[in-house]
Amino acid sequence: MSFYKAVSLGITGNKISKEITGTQEVSVGRTLIATGSGATLGAATAGVVTVGAAALGVAAAPVVIPLAVASGVVSLIASLWD
């Protein structure tokens, strides 16, 4: 897991929440959407890494959960101070 990848995905999750809700104001709904979007992006990105690593015969499954959680946390924090 890369710290910079988690931050990048988390900020993208926050931007997605702004597009979905149509507002930049802090709210519980936008925070939930941002957190879910960031976690989904992290899981999807780590899943791609896992599939690519599996093709090479490398076990990369432990990457999926930490990246998803870290991206979700970054999105949560970004949505509260944006």
N, C-alpha and C positions, 0 to 999 in steps of 0.2 A: 504494500500500500504506500502510495506517495502522498505526503502531506499536501503538496501543491495540487495534485489531482483532486483530492478531497475538497480543498478550498474552491477550486475552479468549478467542480460539479455542484457544490453547495450554493455558490453564488448564482449559477445557472438555474438551480431549483428555485431560488428566490425570485429571479426574473420571470420564471414560468408562472409563479403564483401571482405576480402583478398582472400578467397577461390574462390569466384565467379569471381573476376577480375584477379586473378593470380598474383597480385602485392601487395607490401606493401607501395608503394609510395602514397603520398597524392595527390588526384585529386578530381575534382568535382563529377565525376561518382562514384568513390568509396565511397565518403561521402554520396551521395544520396542513394546508395545501403545499406550502413551501417545504415543510419537513418531509412530507410524503414524496414530493417531486425530487428532492435532493437524494433521499434514500433510494428511490427507484432508479435514478440516474447512476448512483454509485453501484447498485446491484447489477444493472445492465452493463456498465462499463467493466466491472470486475468479472462478470459472466463472460464477456468477450475475451478478456485476458485469460480466464480459466480455460475456455474452449481452445484458444490458441496455444496455451501451454500444454494442454492435454494432447494436442496433435504432435507436440514435440516430446511427449512422454514425461512431462514435468508436472508434479502435483501442485496445483495453485488454488485449490478450494479454500484454504484458510484466508485468502485475500477477499473473498466476496463479502462476508459479514462485516469485517472492520471498515472497508471502504464505504459500504452502504450506510453504516451507523455514523461514520465521520462526516459523510456528505450531508446526511440528514441533520446532524447537529449544527453544521455550518449554516445550512439553510434556515434552521430555527433561529439561530443567533442573528443572521443577516436580516431576517424578516422583522425582528424586534427593534432593530436600530436603523431601519432604512427610511 
